[in-house]
Amino acid sequence: MSDPMTRDSEASRASMDPVLRLSALLMVIKGVTSAVASQVLIIPAGLILLSPRHLRSRAAWWSLTAIVVIGSCWYWYDVGNHNWVIMAWIIGCALAVSRDDTEHMLRTNAKTMLAIVFIAGGLQKLILGAWHNGLFLELYASRNPWTAELFGFTELGRQQFLAVQLLIRTGIIEEAAFYLTSTDSTRVWLVIISWITVLAEVGIGALFVLRSSPRTILWRTSGLLAFIWLVYPFAPVTGFAWILLILTAATLPSESTALRRACWISLGWVIFCPYINDADEIVERIARYF
């Protein structure tokens, strides 16, 4: 008969294997700001992803970490906030596989990072005035046809906004005063949604600060997954929801199989979400064949 402690250790180890593999896969898909580093990191990340012997290899993880750090810091001015989070997690993985208590350290690192990310994100939005009056969501929603229609923006107003964005991005103009043709009721809803988003972020972050009881684990995981399902369609930032789900899965104890399964289902939703914005075009292309 096997030792219960050994079984628990093996279960914990097995539950963390997909987390490590998905972390490596994220780096292969996402890369870093340096194109050269993005190509080179495929070697250690590929070994971690495909070879069981290298899944917890210190050499592979530290090689990947060095490439990610150098590749990100080389063009640091172009690195988005979520890319720094991804880099920090890769460093955390390298530190964890270098210790005997790998699973415990991964779980602790993930829990700490989620607390910081959500609380800092909520506080940042409280400081920025564009979130107080719903302006940020108004501008973001106008980028895609279905969200623009949902919030009552006219197609003409949306196209004008996208044209101004293009002019600013290409350097033809530096800034522009612009007014979207949304209704007063739309703005009220945008303000309400903005404040709900801010409070939800702070609340979820606070739950990750609390001690990990079964009830707290259920609440914080459910809250984070609900946040992703509801918010990500409106703001599909590449890689951000992916790393949040990896971190969430890493915080779960080995016996939380249902919650872990919910994380992987949510990952499928995240992968599918960007195509929602192109749904009209996809339907039109399919219709041409019939």
Secondary structure, DSSP 8 states (H G I E B T S, - for coil): ---HHHHHHHHHHHHHHHHHHHHHHHHHHH--SSHHHHHHTHHHHHHHHH-GGGTT-HHHHHHHHHHHHHHHHHTGGG--HHHHHHHHHHHHHHHHHTSS-HHHHHHHHHHHHHHHHHHHHHHHHHH-HHHHSSHHHHHHHTTSHHHHHHTT--HHHHHHHHHHHHHHHTTS-S---------HHHHHHHHHHHHHHHHHHHHHHHHHHS---HHHHHHHHHHHHHHHHHHTTTS--TTHHHHHHHHHHHHS-TT-HHHHHHHHHHHHHHHHGGGGGGHHHHHHHHHTT-
